[in-house]
Amino acid sequence: MPPPPPAPPTHFILLQHGSHGKVEQLHYLRKHCEALFGDLAVVWDTKVNQKRNTDAGLVVCVDKLWEVLQPELVRFVEAYKAWAELQEAQER
């Protein structure tokens, strides 16, 4: 029986800057999280609400963030589900 594939990341870390911020301001935090968690986490950020785009208001910014975040979360969860199903099948 072949060895099981490595587990996919189990944590999803979302980095979102504040008002009038830029994603580049989060690079230090991103690198630190990646170094700390390694393959256990996906560290994700987006440019969707950069700089003055935050002037649109909280609800608009959250809606725009959710639009780009949702497909990423679906991929993250689906990868883990597929791995878990494979693990379960190998245990039978």
C-alpha positions in Angstrom: 0.0 0.0 0.0 1.5 3.4 -0.9 2.1 5.9 1.8 -0.7 8.4 2.4 -0.3 11.8 0.8 0.7 14.6 3.2 -2.2 16.5 4.8 -3.2 19.7 3.2 -3.0 22.9 5.3 -5.4 22.9 8.3 -5.4 26.6 9.0 -6.5 29.6 6.8 -5.0 32.9 7.9 -6.7 35.9 6.3 -4.7 39.2 6.3 -6.7 42.4 5.6 -5.3 45.8 6.0 -7.1 48.7 7.6 -8.4 52.0 6.2 -6.4 53.3 3.3 -3.9 50.5 3.8 -2.0 48.5 1.2 -1.4 44.7 1.0 2.4 45.4 1.0 2.1 46.7 4.5 1.3 43.1 5.6 4.3 41.4 3.9 6.2 41.2 7.2 3.3 39.6 8.9 2.8 37.2 6.0 6.4 36.1 6.0 6.3 35.6 9.8 3.1 33.5 9.6 4.5 31.4 6.7 7.7 30.8 8.7 5.8 29.9 11.8 3.1 27.7 10.4 4.9 26.3 7.2 2.7 23.8 5.4 0.1 23.8 8.1 -1.5 27.1 7.0 -2.5 29.0 3.9 -1.7 32.7 4.4 -4.0 34.8 2.2 -4.3 38.5 1.4 -5.8 40.5 -1.4 -5.6 43.9 -3.0 -9.3 44.2 -3.3 -9.8 47.1 -0.9 -6.5 48.8 -1.2 -5.8 52.5 -0.4 -8.8 54.8 -0.9 -11.1 51.9 -1.9 -11.9 51.6 1.9 -13.8 54.9 1.6 -16.7 52.9 0.0 -17.7 51.8 3.5 -17.6 48.7 5.6 -20.5 46.8 3.9 -19.2 47.4 0.4 -15.6 46.4 1.4 -16.8 43.2 3.1 -18.9 42.3 0.1 -15.9 42.8 -2.2 -13.6 40.9 0.1 -16.1 38.0 0.3 -16.4 37.8 -3.5 -12.7 37.0 -3.8 -12.3 35.1 -0.6 -15.2 32.6 -1.0 -13.6 30.7 -3.9 -10.4 30.4 -1.9 -12.2 29.0 1.1 -14.0 26.5 -1.1 -10.7 25.3 -2.5 -9.2 25.1 0.9 -12.1 23.1 2.4 -12.5 20.8 -0.7 -8.7 19.9 -0.6 -9.0 18.9 3.0 -12.2 16.9 2.4 -10.6 15.0 -0.5 -7.6 14.2 1.7 -9.8 13.0 4.6 -11.8 10.8 2.3 -8.6 9.3 0.9 -7.4 8.7 4.4 -10.6 7.0 5.4 -10.6 4.8 2.3 -7.0 3.7 3.0 -8.0 2.7 6.5 -10.7 0.3 5.3 
